[in-house]
Amino acid sequence: MAESTQLAPRAGGTGPLLRRREVEREVGLSRTSIYDYMKAGRFPRPIEIAPHSVRWIASEIEAWKAERMGIRR
């Protein structure tokens, strides 16, 4: 399976919202790596819930992890 170069935003994502540190623990990446992947379009973007406060949709993080596992196979 070819690695995707761009993640399309998922409309209607539901579920818990994760803080950056929770995302770091979930995916095993550093803050820098997460933002580098986002810049390259290879990681879900967070949603702004307040000025200077963002959260990631848990279902999008789970989908990203599942995609990465599929690429491995």
TIVO-2410 file (N, C-alpha, C; in nm, 3 decimals):
# residues 73
REC num residu      c1      c2      c3 atome chaine
REC   1      M   0.085  -0.118   0.000     N      A
REC   1      M   0.000   0.000   0.000    CA      A
REC   1      M   0.089   0.124   0.000     C      A
REC   2      A   0.061   0.217  -0.087     N      A
REC   2      A   0.141   0.339  -0.096    CA      A
REC   2      A   0.108   0.432   0.019     C      A
REC   3      E   0.209   0.500   0.067     N      A
REC   3      E   0.191   0.595   0.178    CA      A
REC   3      E   0.121   0.719   0.126     C      A
REC   4      S   0.018   0.763   0.196     N      A
REC   4      S  -0.053   0.883   0.153    CA      A
REC   4      S   0.031   1.005   0.187     C      A
REC   5      T   0.020   1.106   0.103     N      A
REC   5      T   0.097   1.227   0.126    CA      A
REC   5      T   0.013   1.337   0.188     C      A
REC   6      Q  -0.118   1.321   0.184     N      A
REC   6      Q  -0.206   1.425   0.237    CA      A
REC   6      Q  -0.323   1.361   0.310     C      A
REC   7      L  -0.348   1.402   0.431     N      A
REC   7      L  -0.465   1.353   0.504    CA      A
REC   7      L  -0.579   1.451   0.483     C      A
REC   8      A  -0.689   1.402   0.435     N      A
REC   8      A  -0.806   1.487   0.418    CA      A
REC   8      A  -0.871   1.509   0.554     C      A
REC   9      P  -0.920   1.631   0.580     N      A
REC   9      P  -0.990   1.654   0.705    CA      A
REC   9      P  -1.113   1.564   0.712     C      A
REC  10      R  -1.140   1.511   0.827     N      A
REC  10      R  -1.256   1.425   0.844    CA      A
REC  10      R  -1.371   1.508   0.899     C      A
REC  11      A  -1.471   1.524   0.817     N      A
REC  11      A  -1.589   1.600   0.860    CA      A
REC  11      A  -1.667   1.518   0.962     C      A
REC  12      G  -1.717   1.584   1.062     N      A
REC  12      G  -1.803   1.518   1.158    CA      A
REC  12      G  -1.731   1.424   1.253     C      A
REC  13      G  -1.599   1.444   1.272     N      A
REC  13      G  -1.527   1.360   1.369    CA      A
REC  13      G  -1.591   1.373   1.506     C      A
REC  14      T  -1.603   1.261   1.574     N      A
REC  14      T  -1.665   1.264   1.705    CA      A
REC  14      T  -1.576   1.195   1.805     C      A
REC  15      G  -1.615   1.206   1.929     N      A
REC  15      G  -1.542   1.139   2.035    CA      A
REC  15      G  -1.467   1.239   2.121     C      A
REC  16      P  -1.387   1.184   2.209     N      A
REC  16      P  -1.312   1.271   2.301    CA      A
REC  16      P  -1.213   1.360   2.228     C      A
REC  17      L  -1.181   1.469   2.291     N      A
REC  17      L  -1.078   1.560   2.240    CA      A
REC  17      L  -0.953   1.539   2.324     C      A
REC  18      L  -0.839   1.531   2.256     N      A
REC  18      L  -0.713   1.501   2.323    CA      A
REC  18      L  -0.621   1.623   2.326     C      A
REC  19      R  -0.555   1.641   2.438     N      A
REC  19      R  -0.452   1.744   2.450    CA      A
REC  19      R  -0.326   1.695   2.379     C      A
REC  20      R  -0.237   1.787   2.348     N      A
REC  20      R  -0.114   1.751   2.275    CA      A
REC  20      R  -0.035   1.643   2.347     C      A
REC  21      R  -0.018   1.654   2.476     N      A
REC  21      R   0.060   1.553   2.550    CA      A
REC  21      R  -0.005   1.415   2.542     C      A
REC  22      E  -0.138   1.413   2.539     N      A
REC  22      E  -0.208   1.285   2.524    CA      A
REC  22      E  -0.183   1.227   2.385     C      A
REC  23      V  -0.183   1.315   2.285     N      A
REC  23      V  -0.155   1.270   2.148    CA      A
REC  23      V  -0.012   1.217   2.140     C      A
REC  24      E   0.082   1.287   2.201     N      A
REC  24      E   0.222   1.241   2.202    CA      A
REC  24      E   0.231   1.100   2.259     C      A
REC  25      R   0.164   1.076   2.371     N      A
REC  25      R   0.166   0.942   2.433    CA      A
REC  25      R   0.100   0.838   2.343     C      A
REC  26      E  -0.012   0.875   2.282     N      A
REC  26      E  -0.087   0.781   2.197    CA      A
REC  26      E  -0.007   0.735   2.077     C      A
REC  27      V   0.063   0.828   2.012     N      A
REC  27      V   0.130   0.794   1.886    CA      A
REC  27      V   0.280   0.773   1.901     C      A
REC  28      G   0.336   0.808   2.016     N      A
REC  28      G   0.479   0.787   2.038    CA      A
REC  28      G   0.568   0.882   1.962     C      A
REC  29      L   0.516   1.000   1.931     N      A
REC  29      L   0.595   1.102   1.861    CA      A
REC  29      L   0.613   1.224   1.951     C      A
REC  30      S   0.720   1.297   1.926     N      A
REC  30      S   0.745   1.420   2.000    CA      A
REC  30      S   0.658   1.533   1.943     C      A
REC  31      R   0.652   1.641   2.017     N      A
REC  31      R   0.577   1.759   1.973    CA      A
REC  31      R   0.629   1.806   1.836     C      A
REC  32      T   0.761   1.813   1.824     N      A
REC  32      T   0.822   1.859   1.699    CA      A
REC  32      T   0.783   1.769   1.583     C      A
REC  33      S   0.788   1.639   1.604     N      A
REC  33      S   0.753   1.545   1.497    CA      A
REC  33      S   0.607   1.558   1.457     C      A
REC  34      I   0.519   1.572   1.555     N      A
REC  34      I   0.377   1.589   1.527    CA      A
REC  34      I   0.355   1.712   1.439     C      A
REC  35      Y   0.416   1.825   1.475     N      A
REC  35      Y   0.396   1.946   1.398    CA      A
REC  35      Y   0.464   1.938   1.261     C      A
REC  36      D   0.576   1.868   1.252     N      A
REC  36      D   0.639   1.847   1.121    CA      A
REC  36      D   0.549   1.763   1.031     C      A
REC  37      Y   0.491   1.656   1.086     N      A
REC  37      Y   0.398   1.571   1.010    CA      A
REC  37      Y   0.275   1.651   0.967     C      A
REC  38      M   0.223   1.735   1.056     N      A
REC  38      M   0.106   1.817   1.020    CA      A
REC  38      M   0.142   1.912   0.906     C      A
REC  39      K   0.258   1.974   0.914     N      A
REC  39      K   0.301   2.067   0.810    CA      A
REC  39      K   0.310   1.998   0.675     C      A
REC  40      A   0.352   1.871   0.676     N      A
REC  40      A   0.364   1.793   0.553    CA      A
REC  40      A   0.231   1.732   0.509     C      A
REC  41      G   0.124   1.754   0.589     N      A
REC  41      G  -0.006   1.700   0.555    CA      A
REC  41      G  -0.019   1.552   0.585     C      A
REC  42      R   0.062   1.502   0.679     N      A
REC  42      R   0.064   1.359   0.709    CA      A
REC  42      R   0.015   1.325   0.849     C      A
REC  43      F  -0.050   1.421   0.915     N      A
REC  43      F  -0.101   1.399   1.050    CA      A
REC  43      F  -0.224   1.485   1.068     C      A
REC  44      P  -0.325   1.435   1.141     N      A
REC  44      P  -0.447   1.515   1.161    CA      A
REC  44      P  -0.418   1.649   1.227     C      A
REC  45      R  -0.488   1.750   1.181     N      A
REC  45      R  -0.474   1.883   1.239    CA      A
REC  45      R  -0.568   1.896   1.358     C      A
REC  46      P  -0.528   1.974   1.457     N      A
REC  46      P  -0.616   1.994   1.573    CA      A
REC  46      P  -0.726   2.093   1.540     C      A
REC  47      I  -0.822   2.101   1.630     N      A
REC  47      I  -0.927   2.202   1.619    CA      A
REC  47      I  -0.903   2.304   1.730     C      A
REC  48      E  -0.931   2.428   1.701     N      A
REC  48      E  -0.915   2.534   1.802    CA      A
REC  48      E  -1.042   2.539   1.885     C      A
REC  49      I  -1.026   2.520   2.016     N      A
REC  49      I  -1.144   2.524   2.104    CA      A
REC  49      I  -1.154   2.657   2.179     C      A
REC  50      A  -1.045   2.731   2.181     N      A
REC  50      A  -1.039   2.864   2.242    CA      A
REC  50      A  -0.910   2.928   2.192     C      A
REC  51      P  -0.896   3.059   2.208     N      A
REC  51      P  -0.769   3.120   2.168    CA      A
REC  51      P  -0.652   3.051   2.238     C      A
REC  52      H  -0.553   3.011   2.161     N      A
REC  52      H  -0.432   2.946   2.212    CA      A
REC  52      H  -0.459   2.810   2.276     C      A
REC  53      S  -0.567   2.745   2.237     N      A
REC  53      S  -0.601   2.615   2.294    CA      A
REC  53      S  -0.656   2.525   2.183     C      A
REC  54      V  -0.584   2.417   2.155     N      A
REC  54      V  -0.628   2.324   2.052    CA      A
REC  54      V  -0.640   2.184   2.109     C      A
REC  55      R  -0.720   2.103   2.041     N      A
REC  55      R  -0.737   1.962   2.077    CA      A
REC  55      R  -0.747   1.881   1.949     C      A
REC  56      W  -0.706   1.755   1.958     N      A
REC  56      W  -0.718   1.662   1.848    CA      A
REC  56      W  -0.839   1.573   1.873     C      A
REC  57      I  -0.909   1.538   1.766     N      A
REC  57      I  -1.023   1.448   1.776    CA      A
REC  57      I  -0.968   1.306   1.786     C      A
REC  58      A  -1.005   1.237   1.893     N      A
REC  58      A  -0.951   1.103   1.921    CA      A
REC  58      A  -0.973   1.007   1.805     C      A
REC  59      S  -1.088   1.012   1.741     N      A
REC  59      S  -1.116   0.920   1.631    CA      A
REC  59      S  -1.022   0.944   1.512     C      A
REC  60      E  -0.980   1.068   1.490     N      A
REC  60      E  -0.885   1.097   1.383    CA      A
REC  60      E  -0.747   1.042   1.417     C      A
REC  61      I  -0.708   1.049   1.545     N      A
REC  61      I  -0.580   0.993   1.587    CA      A
REC  61      I  -0.582   0.842   1.572     C      A
REC  62      E  -0.692   0.780   1.610     N      A
REC  62      E  -0.706   0.634   1.595    CA      A
REC  62      E  -0.699   0.593   1.448     C      A
REC  63      A  -0.764   0.671   1.362     N      A
REC  63      A  -0.762   0.641   1.218    CA      A
REC  63      A  -0.619   0.655   1.163     C      A
REC  64      W  -0.546   0.755   1.210     N      A
REC  64      W  -0.407   0.774   1.167    CA      A
REC  64      W  -0.322   0.654   1.208     C      A
REC  65      K  -0.341   0.610   1.333     N      A
REC  65      K  -0.265   0.493   1.380    CA      A
REC  65      K  -0.298   0.370   1.297     C      A
REC  66      A  -0.425   0.349   1.266     N      A
REC  66      A  -0.467   0.234   1.186    CA      A
REC  66      A  -0.407   0.241   1.045     C      A
REC  67      E  -0.402   0.361   0.989     N      A
REC  67      E  -0.342   0.380   0.857    CA      A
REC  67      E  -0.193   0.343   0.862     C      A
REC  68      R  -0.125   0.388   0.964     N      A
REC  68      R   0.019   0.358   0.977    CA      A
REC  68      R   0.040   0.208   0.989     C      A
REC  69      M  -0.044   0.139   1.061     N      A
REC  69      M  -0.031  -0.007   1.076    CA      A
REC  69      M  -0.056  -0.074   0.941     C      A
REC  70      G  -0.149  -0.020   0.861     N      A
REC  70      G  -0.176  -0.075   0.728    CA      A
REC  70      G  -0.058  -0.057   0.635     C      A
REC  71      I   0.011   0.055   0.645     N      A
REC  71      I   0.129   0.081   0.562    CA      A
REC  71      I   0.239  -0.019   0.596     C      A
REC  72      R   0.250  -0.054   0.722     N      A
REC  72      R   0.353  -0.148   0.767    CA      A
REC  72      R   0.334  -0.284   0.702     C      A
REC  73      R   0.209  -0.325   0.686     N      A
REC  73      R   0.179  -0.456   0.628    CA      A
REC  73      R   0.203  -0.447   0.482     C      A
***
